[in-house]
Amino acid sequence: MEALDKLSVLVIEDEPGDQHIIRHMLKKLEVSKISIVSTIEAAKALVHEEIFDCALLDWNLPDGFGREFLLSVSGRLPVILLTGDEEEVSPSDAFALGSHDYINKN
């Protein structure tokens, strides 16, 4: 776990239950810094203020879809897309938009 204890992760997720589960899993992995925001705009602002090693991005957020965040950080930040519904965005679409990985929350 040594490599993870220096990892800084930005979580962009609006559902409190999912936020709790993700935080718990990252803490179990001993991730050193976990920042959680609920909107794309808050995520964009935080990325300009702080350095993150990666982001976990929910697709459907109150102020838009994950596509907007992916396009704004294209090539600058590895992003793992999280979705509860594959009908929202397919894995191939997610990769085409710049996502580095795709995880179905279910």
N, C-alpha and C positions, 0 to 999 in steps of 0.2 A: 504493500500500500504506500510505500514511500513516495512514488511518483505522484500520487493523488493528493498527498498532504500539502502540496504547493499549488494545487489547481484552483483557479478562480472561475466560477460558473455563473452565468446570468440565466435565470429562469424567467421566461415570459409566459405566464399562465394566469388566467383570471378566476379559475374555480378554486375556492379555498381548500376543498378536499384534495384536489390534485396537487395544489401547492404543498400541502402537509405531507402527502405521500412522497413527492419528489424530494423535498427537504430531508425527510427521514432517510430515504435511500442514499442521498448524497452524503449525509452525515455518517451513515454506516460505512461508506467507502472512505471516510476521513478526508473528504474534500475540505480544503481550508477556508475557502470563501464562497458563500452562496448568497447571491443577491436576487431577490424576487420582485418582479413588477407585473402589473396587470394589463398594461396597454402597450401598443406599438410605440406611441409617442414617448412614453416613459422609458422604454427600452432604448430608443434612438438617443435620447438625451443622456442616459447613463453610459452608453457606449462611447459617447464623445468626452465624458468626464473620467472614465475609468478604463483600465485594461482588463480584458477577460480572455481566458484561454479558449472558452467555447460558450455557446448558448444553447439552451433547450427551449424550443419555440412551439407553443400551441398554435394551431392553424387559425382557429376561429376566436377572435378577441373582440372586446366591446367597440374598439375604434377601427376595425378592419380585419383583413386576413393576413396571415403570415407572409404572404407574397411581398407585401410592402416592406417588411423588415428585411427579408432575404435580399431584396434588390438594393436596399440601403447599405448593407454591409458586404455586398458581393466581393468575395476574395479577401476580405480583411479579417473575418471572424468565422471559424468553423461553427456551423449551425446544425443541430439535430432537430428535425421536425417531429413534433408529437401531435397525433390526432386520434380522436375517438371514433372517427367515421371516415372510412376510405373513400366514400362518395364525395367528401369535401375536396380532397386532393389525392391523386394517386401517387404512389412512390416514384414513378417515372416523371410525373410533372414536378414533384418536389425536387428531384435531382436536377432537372432541367432549369429550375429556378435558382439553383446554387446550394441546396441543402446537401450536407455531407453524409447524412444518414436519415433514416425514417423509422419511427417507432410508432406502432399502433398501441394506444393506451389500453385497449381491451386485452 
